[in-house]
Amino acid sequence: MTPKEYFLDGLFSPHSGDKGVLQTQLHWTLRITAALCFIGHGTWGLITKSGWLPFFASQGIEPELAWTLQPLIGAFDILMALLLLKSPNRTILIWMFLWALWTAILRPLSGNLEKVQIDGEWVVQLATDSMRVAKMQTWEFWERAGNWGPPFMLLVMGGGFAITRKDLLSSYTEPEIKESTIDTVFFLCRTCLALLLIGHAGFGFAVEKQMLINHWQSIGVNADVAFITQVGYAEFALGVLIFLAPIRPLIFLALLWKLFTEFLYVPADTVAGMGIVNIFEWIERWGDYGIPLAMLYVLSYRAKTEVGKVA
């Protein structure tokens, strides 16, 4: 099969029912997803971003050193992504999972801090509205499930928790996927997709985040707090429904919703003055798109194999 045939099998038409095809679909979807997440995140490290300063400050790192460390972190992120694309390696996947999880945890850890510009320089101080900032960072922790989920799922598929020490440093070939592993990966996808939708929803109905208002206004929507609150409740409901009843229409809706809403970073020029470079915000969130895509493949495969059992 060509890459295009692998991509399309089961997406808009019935799946072939070939378990090997499904394994290839899941592997490459999650592998590319993990890599793009780190490329997007790493690019912002190379550029440097004032929004990262509170995360460093929560660990006692002053802004001057934080500015120096950011390009190094960014370069390492991109290196890990390129190495993963070249050849799957369990050590790289373990690092990606732990690093993505740690950077998500840094959100609530820095919840009482904010960055402000004084005399042209960025400094970090205690937030003037510490409860609101802390609440926002807590929701953002859940929203980051799309970052750490894919490398963890690849470890599950590759038997990363039942290997010898020498296997950690070498590339590997995945064992033939079992039906139980497919179920596990689907459950992880379902959980991560629900968490990232619910986390993002909280930006609207719980935090009333100005950034979301700016996003919608950038495409001509007359958005205000009431609007993003209602959108937040709807997104929260979508996350809960997907966890309870992960059916294809809901997952397709989530995929299209995330592709669209995360792209709004670009027209809104969210990182002010960066213009089209804001596309890396969209790329960094590739887990928001790769996870529902993986779920669609599994559901299509399951539909085909269940029909085969009945026949």
N, C-alpha and C positions, 0 to 999 in steps of 0.2 A: 504493500500500500504506500502511496505517496503521503508526504506530510499533510497535504490538503485533505486527503481521504481519511486519514487518522483524525484530523480536527473535526471533520463534518460528520463522521460516523456516529449516529445516535443523537445528533444535536437537533436537526430539524426533520429527521426521518428515523424510522426504526433502527435500532442498533443491530449490528451483525450478530451479537450474542457471543462473540469470540472473547474469552477471558484474557487472552494475550493482548488483544487490541485494547481492551479496557485498561490493562496494566500500563501499556505504553501511553495511553491518553492521560491517566492519572499521574504517572511519573513525570512526563514532560510538562504537563500543566502546572504541577506543584514546583517542579525544578525551575522553570522559567519564572514563575511567580515569585519564588524566594529570591532569585537573582535580581529581578527588576526592582523589588522592594529595596534591596541593599544598594543597587545602583542609584535609585532615586534619593535615598537617604544619604548615601555617600557623596552625591553631587552637591547637596546642600552643605555638607561638611567642607568640601573643597572651596565652595563659594564663601562660606561662613555665614552664620545666622544668629542674630541677636536673641531670637527666641529660645536658643539653646542655653543661654547664660544661666537662667535659674536652675537648670538641671545640674550644671557644674557646681553652682553655688551650694546646692543642697548637699554636696559631698565635700564642701570646704575649699573648692577651687575658685580662685579669684578670676575676674573677667580677663585680665591681661594674659594669664596662662591659658584660660579657656579659648581665647582667640587663636593661640598658637596650636593648641591641641586639635581644634576642629578639622583643619585640613589633613592632619595625620590620620584621624579617625575616618574621615571621608575616603581617603585613599585606600585604607585598609578594608573598608566596607566594599568598595568597588573591586578590589583585588579578590576578596572572598567570592564575590558574585561571579567574576570571570573564571575563577578556578572551578567553581561549581558547574558552570556551563560547559567547561572543558571536560570534566570528568567527575562523577559523583564520588564524594569522599565523606565518610562518617564524621571525621574530626571537624571538617568545615561545617557540616550540618549541625553538629552539637554546638559549635561556636555560634552559628547563626541563630539557633533557637535560644540559647542562653543570653546572647547579646540583645536580641529583639525583645525578649522578656524583661531584661534588666532596664532597657530604655523605656519600656512601658511602665515599669514600676517607678521609674524616676518621676513620672508625672505626679502621682499623689505624694511622693517624698518631697517634691518642691512646691507643694500646694499652697504654702503660706508666703511664697516669694513671687515677686514680679520684677520685670526689667523696665527701667525708665531711662530716658535720655536727659542728661544734665550737662549744659554747656557743650553740647556736641558729642559727649561720651556716654556710652551705655553703662549703667550701673545696676546692681541688683539690690533690692531692699524688701523689707516686709511689706506685703500687699496692703494697700489702704482698705480694701474690702476683702479681707483674708478668707472669710467664709465662702464668698462667691468664687474666688480663685481656686480654693481647695476643692470645692464642689466640681468645678470645671475639670480639674486635673484628674479627679476620681473617675468621671465619666470617660475621659480620654484614655485612661488605663484599659477599660473594657473595649473601647473602640479600636485599640491596637491589636486585638486578637488576630487580625488579618496579617500581622507582621510575623508573629512567632508561630502561628499555626502551621503554615506550609512546611517549614523545615522539620518540625516535629512529626508531621504526617509522613514525610519522606523517610525519616528514621524508623518509623513503624513499618513502612513497606519494605525497607531494606534490612529488617532484623537488627536494628541498631542497638537493641537492648539485650541481645543474646549472642555476643561475639567475643572473640579473644582480643587481647590488647594489641597484638600485631596487626589486626584487621583495621584498626582505627586510622592508620596513616596511609593505607593504600586505597586505590580506587576499588570499586566493587561492582558486581553484577547482581541485581536484585534476584532473590529466589522467586520462583513462580508464585504468584499471589494466590492466597487461599480465600475462600468465601468469607471466612471469619475476619480476615484482614480487610477485605472490602467493606464489611459491616463496620469495623472499627474506624476506618478512614472516613466513612460516610458520617458516622456519629461525631467524629472530631470536626468535620466540615460543618455539619449542622449546628454544633455548639458554637464554633468560632463565628459563623455567619450571624447567628442570633446575637451573640455578644457585641459584634462590631456594629450591627444595626441599632441595638439598644443603646450602646455607648454614644453613638452619633446622635441618636434621638434625644438624649439628655442634654446635648448642647442647645437644643431648641426649647423644650418645655421646662427644663430645670435650671439651665444657666442663662438662657436668653442671650446667646452669644452674638455679639455685633457682627462678627465675621460672616455668619450665615445670612444676616440681613444684607450685607454688602454683596454676597454671592448672588442672591436672587435679584437685587437691584441692578447688578451688572448686565442682566439680560432683559431689563425692562419691567420686571415684576415689582409692583408697588408693595414691597415687603415691609413689615414692621414686627414688633415683638409678638403681637397676637398671631400673625401669619406663621412665624417660625415655631411658635408654641403648638399650633395645630398640626403643622407638618411633623414636628417632633413626636406628638402623640400617635400619628399615623405610622411613622417609622418604627416606633416602639411596638405597636400592634403587629406590624409586619414581622419584626424579629421574633416575637412570642409565637406567632402563628407558624413561622418556619420551623421553630424548634419543636412545636407540638405536632405539626402536620406538614412535613416537608414535601409538598407536591410540586410538580413541574411549573404550573403557572405562577405560583408564588416565588419560586426560585428565579425564573426568567424575569419577573418583575424586579426582584432584588438586584439582579445582575444589571439590568438596564438602568435602574434607579441610581446605583452606585457609579456606573460609568458616566452618567450625566451629571450628577450632583458634585462628584469629586473633580470633574473637569472645570467646574465653575471657579476653581482657583485661578484659572488662566484669564478669563475676561475680567474678573474682579481685581486682577493684579494684587493678589493677597499679600505677597511679599513685595511691598511697595517699590516701584521703579524697576522691577525685574522683568516685567512684560511676559514674553513667551517662555522665559526660563521657568516660570511657575508651572510649566508642564511637568517638571520633576516632582511637584507635589502630587500630581495625578499618578505618575509612575510609581512613586513611593508607596502608594496605596493599592498596588496591584493585587494584593491578597484579597481585597474587597471584590475583585472580579474573578480571580482565578479559583477561589473557593466555590462560589456558586456554579462556575463552569464545571468543576470536578463533580459536583453533586448531580448536575444534569446528565453527565456521562453515566454515573452509577445508576441513576433512576431509569435511564433508557435501557441499559444493560439488564437490569433487574426485570423490567417489563418484558423484554425479549425472552429471557430465560424462564420466567414464570409461565409464559405462553407455551414454551417448549415442553415444560413439565406437564401442563394440562393436556397437551396434544399427545 
